[in-house]
Amino acid sequence: MDREDIIKLAREAGFTEGDISLFPDLIAHFAALVAAAERSACAKVCEDIPLPKDSEALTHLPTIERCAAAIRARGDR
């Protein structure tokens, strides 16, 4: 998400142009914190997927771990 996306979302959330012009860095920082929390929650959903109890369960674990890591890595872009 770039700065323009954040400003657009801030407007949709009801921030005024005055708010956006006075606090652009604060709004961007807040957006980054929200996005990081959402990525973490989504990755946790992957990690919390119950594995089957059969002998093939361990074959699913690397996929689940890669999925969670890929979600978390989106914050590194």
DSSP file with accessible surface (Angstrom, degrees, kcal/mol):
  #  RESIDUE AA STRUCTURE BP1 BP2  ACC     N-H-->O    O-->H-N    N-H-->O    O-->H-N    TCO  KAPPA ALPHA  PHI   PSI    X-CA   Y-CA   Z-CA
    1    1 A M              0   0  132      0, 0.0     2,-0.1     0, 0.0    31,-0.0   0.000 360.0 360.0 360.0 126.7    0.0    0.0    0.0
    2    2 A D     >  -     0   0   90      1,-0.1     4,-2.1     4,-0.0     3,-0.2  -0.392 360.0 -92.3 -98.4 178.1    1.5    3.3   -1.0
    3    3 A R  H  > S+     0   0  110      1,-0.2     4,-2.6     2,-0.2     5,-0.2   0.865 124.4  54.4 -58.9 -39.0    0.9    6.8    0.4
    4    4 A E  H  > S+     0   0  128      1,-0.2     4,-2.4     2,-0.2    -1,-0.2   0.901 107.9  50.0 -63.4 -40.0   -1.9    7.5   -2.2
    5    5 A D  H  > S+     0   0   74     -3,-0.2     4,-2.5     2,-0.2    -1,-0.2   0.907 110.7  50.1 -62.6 -42.3   -3.7    4.4   -1.1
    6    6 A I  H  X S+     0   0   25     -4,-2.1     4,-2.7     2,-0.2    -2,-0.2   0.924 110.7  48.6 -63.9 -43.5   -3.5    5.4    2.5
    7    7 A I  H  X S+     0   0   31     -4,-2.6     4,-2.5     2,-0.2    -2,-0.2   0.927 110.9  51.0 -63.2 -42.4   -4.8    8.9    1.8
    8    8 A K  H  X S+     0   0  123     -4,-2.4     4,-2.3     1,-0.2    -1,-0.2   0.933 112.4  46.1 -59.9 -45.8   -7.7    7.5   -0.1
    9    9 A L  H  X S+     0   0   86     -4,-2.5     4,-2.0     2,-0.2    -1,-0.2   0.882 109.4  55.1 -66.2 -37.0   -8.5    5.1    2.7
   10   10 A A  H  <>S+     0   0    5     -4,-2.7     5,-2.6     2,-0.2     4,-0.5   0.923 109.0  48.0 -61.2 -42.2   -8.2    8.0    5.3
   11   11 A R  H ><5S+     0   0  119     -4,-2.5     3,-1.3     1,-0.2    -2,-0.2   0.923 110.8  50.8 -62.6 -44.3  -10.7   10.0    3.2
   12   12 A E  H 3<5S+     0   0  129     -4,-2.3    -1,-0.2     1,-0.3    -2,-0.2   0.835 106.8  55.6 -62.6 -30.9  -13.1    7.0    3.1
   13   13 A A  T 3<5S-     0   0   76     -4,-2.0    -1,-0.3    -5,-0.2    -2,-0.2   0.567 127.2 -99.3 -79.0  -8.6  -12.7    6.6    6.9
   14   14 A G  T < 5 +     0   0   57     -3,-1.3    -3,-0.2    -4,-0.5     2,-0.2   0.495  69.4 150.5 105.8   4.3  -13.9   10.2    7.3
   15   15 A F      < -     0   0   82     -5,-2.6    -1,-0.3    -6,-0.2     2,-0.1  -0.480  42.1-129.2 -66.8 140.4  -10.6   12.0    7.8
   16   16 A T     >  -     0   0   77     -2,-0.2     4,-2.5     1,-0.1     5,-0.2  -0.429  21.5-108.3 -83.9 166.0  -10.9   15.6    6.6
   17   17 A E  H  > S+     0   0  106      1,-0.2     4,-2.7     2,-0.2     5,-0.2   0.869 123.1  56.1 -60.4 -34.4   -8.4   17.2    4.2
   18   18 A G  H  > S+     0   0   33      2,-0.2     4,-2.3     1,-0.2    -1,-0.2   0.918 107.1  47.7 -62.6 -45.0   -7.3   19.2    7.2
   19   19 A D  H  > S+     0   0   58      2,-0.2     4,-2.6     1,-0.2    -2,-0.2   0.932 113.6  48.1 -58.7 -46.6   -6.6   16.0    9.2
   20   20 A I  H  < S+     0   0   12     -4,-2.5    -2,-0.2     1,-0.2    -1,-0.2   0.913 114.4  44.7 -65.1 -40.7   -4.7   14.5    6.3
   21   21 A S  H  < S+     0   0   88     -4,-2.7    -1,-0.2    -5,-0.2    -2,-0.2   0.846 118.0  44.1 -75.2 -29.1   -2.6   17.6    5.7
   22   22 A L  H  < S+     0   0  125     -4,-2.3    -2,-0.2    -5,-0.2    -1,-0.2   0.841 128.4  23.9 -80.1 -34.2   -1.8   18.1    9.4
   23   23 A F  S  X S+     0   0  103     -4,-2.6     4,-2.6    -5,-0.2     5,-0.3  -0.174  70.5 136.9-128.1  43.1   -1.1   14.5   10.3
   24   24 A P  H  > S+     0   0   41      0, 0.0     4,-2.4     0, 0.0     5,-0.2   0.904  79.6  46.4 -62.4 -39.3    0.0   12.7    7.1
   25   25 A D  H  > S+     0   0  117      2,-0.2     4,-2.5     1,-0.2     5,-0.2   0.895 112.8  49.7 -70.3 -37.5    2.9   10.8    8.8
   26   26 A L  H  > S+     0   0  113      2,-0.2     4,-2.6     1,-0.2    -1,-0.2   0.919 112.0  48.1 -66.0 -41.8    0.8    9.8   11.8
   27   27 A I  H  X S+     0   0   19     -4,-2.6     4,-2.6     2,-0.2    -2,-0.2   0.925 112.9  48.5 -64.6 -43.0   -2.0    8.5    9.5
   28   28 A A  H  X S+     0   0   21     -4,-2.4     4,-2.2    -5,-0.3    -2,-0.2   0.908 111.8  49.3 -63.9 -40.4    0.6    6.6    7.4
   29   29 A H  H  X S+     0   0  113     -4,-2.5     4,-2.3     2,-0.2    -2,-0.2   0.926 110.9  49.6 -65.4 -43.0    2.2    5.1   10.6
   30   30 A F  H  X S+     0   0  129     -4,-2.6     4,-2.5     1,-0.2    -2,-0.2   0.927 110.1  51.1 -61.0 -43.4   -1.2    4.1   11.9
   31   31 A A  H  X S+     0   0   21     -4,-2.6     4,-2.7     1,-0.2    -1,-0.2   0.903 109.1  51.2 -61.4 -39.9   -2.1    2.4    8.6
   32   32 A A  H  X S+     0   0   54     -4,-2.2     4,-2.4     2,-0.2    -1,-0.2   0.901 110.0  49.4 -65.2 -39.6    1.2    0.5    8.7
   33   33 A L  H  X S+     0   0   96     -4,-2.3     4,-2.3     2,-0.2    -2,-0.2   0.917 112.0  48.0 -65.5 -42.0    0.5   -0.7   12.2
   34   34 A V  H  X S+     0   0   75     -4,-2.5     4,-2.4     2,-0.2    -2,-0.2   0.932 112.5  48.9 -63.8 -44.9   -3.0   -1.9   11.2
   35   35 A A  H  X S+     0   0   23     -4,-2.7     4,-2.6     1,-0.2    -2,-0.2   0.913 111.1  49.9 -62.9 -41.3   -1.7   -3.6    8.1
   36   36 A A  H  X S+     0   0   41     -4,-2.4     4,-2.5     1,-0.2    -1,-0.2   0.910 110.6  49.8 -64.4 -41.1    1.0   -5.4   10.2
   37   37 A A  H  X S+     0   0   62     -4,-2.3     4,-2.4     2,-0.2    -1,-0.2   0.905 111.6  48.8 -64.1 -39.9   -1.5   -6.5   12.7
   38   38 A E  H  X S+     0   0  119     -4,-2.4     4,-2.6     2,-0.2    -2,-0.2   0.914 110.5  50.4 -67.5 -41.4   -3.7   -7.9   10.0
   39   39 A R  H  X S+     0   0   61     -4,-2.6     4,-2.7     2,-0.2     5,-0.2   0.932 111.2  49.3 -60.5 -44.0   -0.8   -9.7    8.3
   40   40 A S  H  X S+     0   0   60     -4,-2.5     4,-2.2     1,-0.2    -2,-0.2   0.921 111.5  48.6 -62.1 -42.9    0.1  -11.3   11.7
   41   41 A A  H  X S+     0   0   50     -4,-2.4     4,-1.8     1,-0.2    -1,-0.2   0.910 112.4  48.5 -64.0 -41.2   -3.5  -12.4   12.3
   42   42 A C  H  X S+     0   0   48     -4,-2.6     4,-1.7     2,-0.2    -2,-0.2   0.912 111.0  49.9 -66.4 -42.1   -3.8  -13.9    8.8
   43   43 A A  H  X S+     0   0    0     -4,-2.7     4,-2.3     1,-0.2    -1,-0.2   0.904 108.1  54.2 -63.1 -38.1   -0.5  -15.8    9.2
   44   44 A K  H  X S+     0   0  103     -4,-2.2     4,-2.0     1,-0.2    -1,-0.2   0.884 102.4  57.4 -64.5 -36.4   -1.7  -17.1   12.6
   45   45 A V  H  < S+     0   0  100     -4,-1.8     4,-0.3     1,-0.2    -1,-0.2   0.930 108.0  47.8 -58.5 -44.6   -4.8  -18.4   10.9
   46   46 A C  H >< S+     0   0   15     -4,-1.7     3,-1.4     1,-0.2    -2,-0.2   0.941 112.5  48.1 -59.1 -48.4   -2.5  -20.4    8.6
   47   47 A E  H 3< S+     0   0   86     -4,-2.3    -1,-0.2     1,-0.3    -2,-0.2   0.770 108.7  54.9 -66.1 -25.9   -0.5  -21.7   11.5
   48   48 A D  T 3< S+     0   0   96     -4,-2.0    -1,-0.3    -5,-0.2    -2,-0.2   0.395  73.9 123.1 -90.3   3.2   -3.5  -22.7   13.4
   49   49 A I  S <  S-     0   0   87     -3,-1.4     2,-0.2    -4,-0.3    15,-0.0  -0.491  70.2-118.4 -63.5 123.5   -5.0  -24.9   10.7
   50   50 A P        -     0   0  115      0, 0.0    -1,-0.1     0, 0.0    -2,-0.1  -0.462  24.9-133.3 -67.6 134.5   -5.4  -28.3   12.3
   51   51 A L        -     0   0   61     -2,-0.2     6,-0.1     1,-0.1     7,-0.1  -0.639  25.6-102.8 -84.1 145.6   -3.3  -31.0   10.7
   52   52 A P        -     0   0   57      0, 0.0    -1,-0.1     0, 0.0     8,-0.1  -0.272  25.7-127.0 -60.9 156.2   -4.9  -34.3    9.9
   53   53 A K  S    S+     0   0  210      4,-0.1     2,-0.0     3,-0.1    -2,-0.0   0.399  76.4 102.2 -89.8   6.5   -4.0  -37.1   12.3
   54   54 A D  S >  S-     0   0   87      1,-0.1     3,-1.7     3,-0.0     4,-0.3  -0.242  91.6 -96.7 -85.5 177.4   -2.8  -39.4    9.6
   55   55 A S  T 3  S+     0   0  118      1,-0.3     3,-0.4     2,-0.1     4,-0.1   0.681 120.2  62.1 -69.6 -15.5    0.7  -40.2    8.6
   56   56 A E  T >> S+     0   0  120      1,-0.2     3,-1.4     2,-0.1     4,-0.6   0.488  74.2  97.5 -88.2  -0.2    0.6  -37.7    5.8
   57   57 A A  H X> S+     0   0   12     -3,-1.7     3,-1.6     1,-0.3     4,-0.8   0.877  76.1  58.6 -56.9 -40.7    0.0  -34.7    8.1
   58   58 A L  H 34 S+     0   0  132     -3,-0.4    -1,-0.3     1,-0.3     3,-0.2   0.752  94.0  66.0 -65.3 -21.3    3.6  -33.7    8.2
   59   59 A T  H <4 S+     0   0   91     -3,-1.4     4,-0.4     1,-0.2    -1,-0.3   0.761 100.6  51.7 -70.6 -20.7    3.6  -33.3    4.4
   60   60 A H  H <X S+     0   0   80     -3,-1.6     4,-2.1    -4,-0.6     3,-0.3   0.737  91.4  77.5 -84.0 -24.2    1.2  -30.3    4.9
   61   61 A L  H  X S+     0   0   59     -4,-0.8     4,-2.8    -3,-0.2     5,-0.2   0.904  90.1  51.3 -59.1 -46.2    3.3  -28.5    7.5
   62   62 A P  H  > S+     0   0   56      0, 0.0     4,-2.6     0, 0.0    -1,-0.2   0.899 110.7  50.5 -60.2 -35.7    5.8  -27.0    5.1
   63   63 A T  H  > S+     0   0   76     -4,-0.4     4,-2.5    -3,-0.3    -2,-0.2   0.931 111.3  47.4 -66.2 -43.8    3.0  -25.6    3.0
   64   64 A I  H  X S+     0   0   22     -4,-2.1     4,-2.4     1,-0.2     5,-0.2   0.934 113.4  48.4 -62.6 -44.2    1.3  -24.1    6.0
   65   65 A E  H  X S+     0   0  109     -4,-2.8     4,-2.5     1,-0.2    -2,-0.2   0.903 111.9  49.1 -64.9 -40.3    4.7  -22.6    7.2
   66   66 A R  H  X S+     0   0  158     -4,-2.6     4,-2.6    -5,-0.2    -1,-0.2   0.898 110.2  51.8 -66.1 -39.1    5.4  -21.2    3.7
   67   67 A C  H  X S+     0   0   56     -4,-2.5     4,-2.1     2,-0.2    -2,-0.2   0.952 111.8  45.5 -62.2 -48.6    1.9  -19.6    3.5
   68   68 A A  H  X S+     0   0    1     -4,-2.4     4,-2.4     1,-0.2    -2,-0.2   0.918 114.0  49.4 -61.7 -42.8    2.4  -17.9    6.9
   69   69 A A  H  X S+     0   0   57     -4,-2.5     4,-2.4     1,-0.2    -1,-0.2   0.901 109.3  52.3 -65.0 -38.0    5.9  -16.7    6.0
   70   70 A A  H  X S+     0   0   59     -4,-2.6     4,-0.8     2,-0.2    -1,-0.2   0.901 109.6  49.2 -65.4 -39.1    4.6  -15.3    2.6
   71   71 A I  H >< S+     0   0   37     -4,-2.1     3,-0.9     1,-0.2     4,-0.3   0.947 113.1  46.2 -65.0 -47.8    1.9  -13.4    4.4
   72   72 A R  H >< S+     0   0   97     -4,-2.4     3,-1.6     1,-0.2    -2,-0.2   0.884 106.3  60.3 -62.3 -36.3    4.3  -11.9    6.9
   73   73 A A  H >< S+     0   0   43     -4,-2.4     3,-2.4     1,-0.3     4,-0.3   0.716  82.8  80.5 -67.7 -18.9    6.8  -11.1    4.1
   74   74 A R  G X< S+     0   0  139     -3,-0.9     3,-1.0    -4,-0.8    -1,-0.3   0.785  85.7  61.6 -58.9 -23.7    4.3   -8.8    2.4
   75   75 A G  G <  S+     0   0   33     -3,-1.6    -1,-0.3    -4,-0.3    -2,-0.2   0.644  92.8  65.2 -75.8 -11.9    5.3   -6.2    5.0
   76   76 A D  G <         0   0  139     -3,-2.4    -1,-0.2    -4,-0.2    -2,-0.2   0.453 360.0 360.0 -88.9  -1.8    8.8   -6.3    3.7
   77   77 A R    <         0   0  216     -3,-1.0    -3,-0.0    -4,-0.3     0, 0.0  -0.353 360.0 360.0 -75.4 360.0    7.9   -4.8    0.3
